[in-house]
Amino acid sequence: MASRTSTHGTLLTGALTSAVVLLACNADVVPPSPSTAVTYSSPMWYEETARCFQLAPDGRSAAYGPGPRTRIYDVGSEAVRPDAWPAAVDNARGAVFDSNGGVAVLGTVGGTNGWYSVNQGALMPLGIPPQALPRWAPRTSGLAYFTPGDTKITVEDGAVPRVVRLDGAVNGLAWAPRGDALFAITLHPNGLSSLSTLSPDGAVRVVRSDLDASPYFNALAITDDGGRVFLALAGETPPDPKARHDPDAPHRDLDIYALDLRSGQLRNVTSAPGDDFCPAIASGSLYWTRNDPAPQVVTLPLAGGEATVVADHGFLPRWRPDGRQIAFTRAYYRLSDYGLDMDGWIVDVDGNGESTSAPRSWIAGFGEDMGPVWSPNGRWVAYHSHRSATAVPLYESPGRTDDTWLMRASGGPEIRLTDFGFEVGPPDWAPDSRRLIFDSWDREGPPRFAKPWIVTIDPESGRSLRAARLPLPPGVAGITGEAWSPHDDDIALIERIDDVRRALWVSRADGGGARRLTEFRSYTIGGVAWTPDAHELLYGAMAADDRMQIFAIAAAGGAPRQITHADANMLHPSVSPDGRFVAVSRIPWHKELRRMPLRER
């Protein structure tokens, strides 16, 4: 579930506290622990993982994004600045600061999508490609921009813009304090990154190679004296590729490191559970973004009541047909290995929806394994997988798959059911245990607007007999989830209308008889499930408190009712076979802007 421009998702556009341990040797930092400058609570899911805060030069404002909830914060009060750009900007999806602290916003103005500078409430188009990220030079009029994942940087510091190509995908860019050089971090196919400098004449020099950095967006912070670069790494040395696929691999989360450009010494600055990334220096302090989504699988009575935790680090729960186990996906959302460490797990539960065992691994291998679900007859388990034969270094490395897989619930060989997937979603079964439905993006269509497919299997061998597209209702461009009725050929579909609007439909397996039940708000894949009697549908949607909660609506139509009122996001409902309990993903998603003063040397 990850990618620069596509994935379950898009980490960049689309685009995860405890005390920080400071090393005493040659410390740049005065206090023993950092403080929290801003806390952001998100109603999203995986889309939020790589998004971060970027600081204005004076440290008084912070831009959060990119994505559909881009915003500017006042760091002192933690309040969102509603006047950061004029109301004429529609669908703001990114914001950065120029060298004077002015705001540039990515959005749509008068039907034209692009970057605009904001000057005393007036907007001026910048002529920068919408997919690029601009960086202004301090002390000069220089401007550089790059498209994350591309190999080139465009520099405008003279009459004619010049393009500099690097030997890897550029994922981070920053100017030197004097505005006379650029620092870039680039990703290579082996999963490791390099830090390079670009001189005014366009020459590129590698400062440090084999960096264990995030393969997605990176930020770099350079001290005012130009002597040190702060960057986010999972460690000081290259990892064993197999560790990237291990959900329990120690110390694979990102921490902030300081690289001394004079001595070449690399020193750890922060060390805490969860990712510390996107460093920035402003007004004498070091800032960074902290991730720790802490997902949990919980159960609660469908009639109302308290939630019970049955598994930590879990999401996408599904009940076994006899109600004695819950399957789920387990991962830590660490940016250094995003998606690679996802596996299928199970936990035993009793008749009250409480765990009776420790969670344990069930479906594991190289690459992402996500969304395991039993067939109604209990014989098979289907799941989405990016399975690869070897330990590939990246989510998008050659050799990994992107398809629906099958295996016997009792164990045995894995069966690849499809070979055409693109950002495939978790599957669901027809009541006959012979057909599966899943969604897959269209390679020729817009990202995130998935199309549903139905695969028919041989009930004895599990071999795929055929795969066919399920026709969507007229006017529906794509979906973000589906669920098959437990009793007939009705299928629930979640329509993706735009970044935030969704609609719940019910259609027959042949595409006929489609009816629209309700429209709701959601920035993510909230999930949908039927009750065992097929009388109601449960789905995840944004509530009035700006959190994802579980709602229910009659399959025949009517007014929705809110089932959960939790203090965290509740997504991906799955109803127990007896209809008494619902299992959901509980994901708090608090992101923090952390701060500590720097000491001059």
C-alpha positions, 0 to 999 in steps of 0.5 A: 500500500504505497507509492510515489504516484500510485498505491494503496496508496499515494504516499506523497500526494496522496502519499504514519511519543516517547522521549527522544534519546540524545547522544551526549558526544558532540551534541548539537542539542541543549535540552534532554528532550524535545517539545511538541510545537503542533499536533495534527489529527487526521481522518485519513489512513495510509495516505497520511504516512509520508506527509509532513510539516515544513517550516517558514524561515522564522519558525512562526508558521508551518505548512502541512501536506501535500494532499487534500488537507493541506494547511498552514499552522501558526506554530505559537498557537497551533491554530490553522491560518484560514487566511493563508491564501485567498478563497479563490484557491480551490482544492489546495493540495500543497503549500511551501514557503519562499525565502522571505516566509511568503506562501506559495500554494498548489491549487486551482484558480479559475479552472487552472491548476498550478502553483501560485504565490500569495502576496498581500492577498493577491495570487500570481501564477508561478509557471512551475509544473503542478507535480513539482515542488519548488524550493527558493534560495536564501539571500538570492533570487534563485529557485529550484524545483523537482518532481519527486521520483524524477531524475532531474532538477530545474534551477532558475538562478539566471536568464535561462533555466537549466536542468540538472540530471542525477543518477537516481530519483530525486526525493529531497532538495534544499539550498545551502544557507548562502543560496550558492549550491543545492543539496539533493537526496536521490534514491537508487534501485537497490533501495539506498539513497545518496546525498549530493551537492550541485554547484552553481556551474551544474557540477554534481558531487556525491557527499555520502552514498548508501544511505538508509533513507525513506524511498519516498519524500525526504527533507534536508536541513542545513545549519547556518554555517553550512557545516552539518546536514540533518536528514532522516535515516533508519540506520547508519549502514545499509540493511539486510534486504530481508530486514525490510520485509520483517515486521519485527525488524528492530530499529527500522523506523526513521530517526534524525541524523546529523552529517558533519560535512567536514569530518564525514561523521554521521551521528544520531540525534533522535531515537524513539518508536515511530518515524522521525523525519522531514527535518527543518531548521528555523529560528535557531531550532531543529524541527521534524515530523513524528509518525506513530499511527498505533493501529489496533483491531478492536471489537465492540457490540453492534448494539453499542458498547465499549471497544475491546482491543484484540490486536495491536499494529493491526487493521483490515479485520475479517471474521472466520465463518465460525466466529472463532478467529479474526484475520487482519493485516499487521504492519508498522507503517515505517517509511523506510520499508513501507508496504514490504512488512505487511503480513496476514495475521490471526487472533483467536476470539471467544463468543464475546469478541475478546481475544483468547490467544496472542496474535500470530503470523499466518500469511507471510513472505517477501512483499506486502500481504494484505486483507486475508478473508476466508471463503464462506465454506471455510476452505479457502483464504484469499488476499492481496499480495505483492509477493516476490521470490526474493527480498526486493528492496522497494515496494515498486522493485521489479519482480514483485506481483500486484494481484489477488492470491489464494491458499487453502485455509489449512495451509499449503501452496499459494495460488496466484489468481490474477496477473494484471493487477495494479494497486489491487484492493482486498478481496471479498467472497460470494456466498457460493465460495466460488467467486471473488470480487476485488478492485484494481486501478486502471493503468490507463485511467486516473489513480485511485479510481479503481474498477471491480473484477470478479474471479471464478475459481475451481472449487476443488483446485482453487485454480482461476477459471475466468476473470471479468470486469463488473460493470459500474453504474452509469456515471460512476468513474471508479470505486474504493471498496466492495462487499458481496452480500452473504445471501445473494448476488448483491454487491455493495460498492463504494463510489469515489466521486472526488478526494472527499465525496463518496457514495454507497451503491448496491448492484447485482453481480452482472451490473444490473439493478444498481441503486444508490443508497447514500452519499458521505464524506471520506478521504480514505478507504473506510470499508463496507460490510454486510450484516449476516442477515443482509438487512444492513450495510456498515461503512466507514465515513467522516462524522461531524467531529472530523473523525472516521466512524462506523455508520449503518444503513438499511440495504433497502435504503433509508437514513444512515445511523452512526454506530461508533462515537470513538475518540479515534478513527474507526474504519473497515467494519466486519460483522461477526457471523452471529451478528452481535459484534463488529470488528474494526480498525482503530487508527488514532493518527496523531502527527506531531511537529517536534522541536529542539533548540540547536547549539552553535559550535 
